[in-house]
């Protein structure tokens, strides 16, 4: 079986689990009214060019520093700047920073691209990079998702820091929700 077929199956499973969680789970970000009309999350088509395995630059400026990331509710969140990577989108070089949660140790990649506010949630989207045994990270933008704030304001969502706001479109992952929600 090809690598792309495996990636597509993994992506399909991820999206199905998210739909089930949003529709059925008690901790879903959807209100009961939203759940009644929920037909599934919306996504860009799969883009194999935005499924990356990267080696992070762990030596750059500010790497290893603790930073405070603002949230929509004003409650700050603490992360460590873990490393950076550079890749190309439509021939344009892009550099993003991967953060590490101080409590859980999980990797976190909040970003805001040029689709924000038009095709995707205005504040930005998130990714949860996965570590490989060789030390590289899997960063698959096809799995980019909206923070819960995109569905209702009862959540404290991290705002992507300036260093992760880019002027190119990342047309992969979750798009604007097709649900009524509170305006930000």
C-alpha positions in Angstrom: 0.0 0.0 0.0 1.3 3.5 -0.9 2.3 6.0 1.7 -0.3 8.4 0.4 -3.0 5.8 0.8 -1.9 5.2 4.4 -2.0 9.0 5.0 -5.4 9.3 3.5 -6.8 6.4 5.7 -5.2 8.0 8.8 -6.7 11.4 7.9 -10.1 10.0 7.2 -10.1 8.2 10.7 -9.0 11.5 12.3 -11.8 13.4 10.7 -14.4 10.7 11.6 -13.3 10.7 15.2 -13.6 14.5 15.4 -17.1 14.5 13.9 -18.2 11.8 16.4 -16.6 13.8 19.3 -18.3 17.0 18.2 -21.7 15.3 17.7 -21.8 13.0 20.8 -19.3 13.8 23.5 -20.3 15.7 26.6 -17.1 17.9 26.3 -17.9 18.8 22.7 -17.4 22.5 22.0 -20.8 22.6 20.4 -23.9 23.8 22.1 -26.9 21.5 22.2 -28.6 23.6 19.5 -25.5 23.3 17.3 -25.4 19.5 17.8 -28.9 19.2 16.5 -27.9 20.6 13.1 -24.3 19.4 13.0 -23.5 17.6 9.7 -19.8 17.3 10.2 -16.8 19.5 10.1 -15.6 21.2 6.8 -12.2 20.7 5.3 -9.9 21.6 2.4 -9.2 18.7 0.1 -6.2 16.5 1.1 -2.9 18.2 0.1 0.0 15.7 0.1 2.5 18.7 -0.3 1.5 19.9 3.1 2.2 16.6 4.9 5.7 17.1 6.2 8.4 15.4 8.2 10.8 18.0 9.4 13.9 18.4 11.5 13.7 21.3 13.8 16.3 24.0 14.1 16.9 23.8 17.8 19.7 26.4 17.9 17.9 29.6 16.7 17.2 32.8 18.6 14.9 32.3 21.5 14.8 28.5 21.3 14.3 27.0 24.7 12.8 30.2 26.1 9.5 30.1 28.0 6.9 32.4 26.4 3.5 33.5 27.3 0.8 33.1 24.7 -2.3 35.2 24.9 -5.8 33.8 24.8 -9.2 35.1 23.7 -10.3 35.2 27.3 -7.1 37.0 28.5 -5.9 34.0 30.5 -2.2 33.5 29.5 -0.8 30.1 28.6 2.9 29.1 29.1 4.9 27.3 26.4 8.5 26.7 25.6 9.8 27.6 22.2 11.0 24.2 21.1 12.3 24.8 17.6 11.6 26.1 14.1 11.3 24.7 10.6 11.2 26.2 7.2 9.2 24.8 4.2 7.7 26.1 1.0 4.1 26.9 0.1 3.5 27.6 -3.6 7.2 28.5 -4.0 7.2 30.8 -1.0 9.5 30.0 2.0 7.7 29.9 5.4 9.2 29.5 8.8 7.1 28.4 11.8 7.9 27.8 15.5 6.8 24.6 17.3 6.1 25.1 21.0 6.1 22.5 23.8 3.5 22.6 26.6 5.2 23.0 29.9 2.8 20.7 31.7 2.1 17.9 29.3 5.3 18.0 27.2 3.1 17.8 24.0 4.1 19.7 20.9 1.9 22.6 19.8 1.8 24.6 16.5 -0.6 27.5 16.5 -0.6 29.4 13.2 -2.5 32.0 11.3 -2.2 32.1 7.5 -3.7 34.2 4.8 -6.9 32.2 4.6 -7.8 33.4 8.1 -11.1 35.2 8.2 -12.1 34.2 4.7 -11.7 30.4 4.4 -10.6 29.5 7.9 -11.2 30.7 11.5 -10.2 34.3 11.9 -7.9 33.8 14.9 -6.0 30.9 13.4 -5.7 27.1 13.6 -3.7 24.5 15.5 -1.6 21.5 14.8 -0.3 18.8 17.2 3.0 17.7 15.7 4.1 14.1 16.4 7.6 13.1 17.3 9.2 10.3 15.4 11.9 7.9 16.9 14.6 9.6 14.7 13.9 13.0 16.4 12.1 14.5 13.4 8.5 15.8 13.7 5.5 14.9 11.5 3.7 18.1 10.7 0.6 17.3 8.6 -1.3 20.5 7.8 -4.2 18.3 6.6 -4.8 17.7 10.3 -4.9 21.4 11.2 -8.0 22.1 13.3 -9.9 25.1 14.6 -9.7 25.9 18.3 -13.0 25.4 20.2 -13.5 29.2 20.3 -14.5 28.9 16.6 -17.7 27.2 17.7 -18.6 29.2 20.8 -17.0 31.6 23.2 -17.0 29.4 26.3 -13.4 28.4 25.8 -10.0 29.9 26.4 -8.1 29.5 23.1 -4.5 30.4 22.5 -3.9 33.2 19.9 -1.0 32.3 17.5 2.0 34.4 18.4 3.3 36.9 15.8 6.1 34.6 14.8 3.5 32.1 13.5 1.5 34.5 11.5 2.3 34.0 7.8 1.2 35.7 4.6 0.8 32.6 2.5 -2.3 30.3 2.3 -2.2 26.9 4.0 -5.1 25.3 2.1 -5.2 22.1 4.2 -7.1 21.0 7.2 -10.2 22.4 8.8 -12.1 25.4 7.2 -14.7 27.7 8.6 -17.4 26.0 10.6 -20.7 25.7 8.8 -22.6 26.4 12.0 -24.2 29.4 13.7 -21.9 30.6 16.4 -21.3 33.7 18.6 -19.4 36.4 16.9 -15.9 37.2 18.2 
